[in-house]
């Protein structure tokens, strides 16, 4: 694990490049190995890691929570994970933001604070189904309950809004008037759904606008995790690709926690030595 984190932090990806880096005497000694690691060991580690990487990620999220790195606003978003052409398990996926196709997978992430990922799910493409958003949302709420949950128009579903409101969290996602002949005169779905849950609570439009503008936080989180390698998987096969994605999420948490322990900015994507 330490060897992979070292390589990913140094922008070294793929079985062969990682093997070459771990042949360096200073590197394999500093990573706690008793000898250099061969490609077979690196490949086997990725396979084994897939079984435990969720637990590793959860443990790091717990550490970030204890250190007070979470705030009261959670943001959910999906990002593309591009794969090598040799990865036959990947597929051509449509990116609605860029309005073009790419070859690879996707990842739905909930983040908070200074670019801290707290829940995630590896998906077949960037356009994840509603069930994925619900699962990741439930995982995020299990970490710690926020005050606000911000998403884009893809989150404009009744189930997502009602689940959050029932949990005492205010969902903020733009109203999407698709599939209706009589669109409502609202900008955010919660303006309509809040009346179903409480007659006494009123939300100011300015407050909703201000909260929604915080959504750029999850975009910054995605970029910071891509600095750790999330943007492209160099693994072959879905199992290795998923393990690599979560390893990159773990690296982002390790960097944030380490910087916080040193009294540095946890939002920084580098560790100052």
Secondary structure, DSSP 8 states (H G I E B T S, - for coil): -HHHHHHHHTT--SHHHHHHHTTSHHHHHHTT-SS---HHHHHHHHHHHTTTHHHHHHHHHHHHHHTT---SEEEEEEEEEEE-TT-TT-EEEEETTTTEEEEEEEEEEEEETTTEEEEEEEESSSS--HHHHHHHHHHHHHH---SEEE--GGG--HHHHHHHHHTT-EEE-B---TT-SS--S-SBTHHHHHHHH-SS----HHHHHHHHGGGHHHHHHHHHHHTTTTTEE--SSHHHHHHHHHHHHHHHHHHHHHHHHTTS-TT-SS---
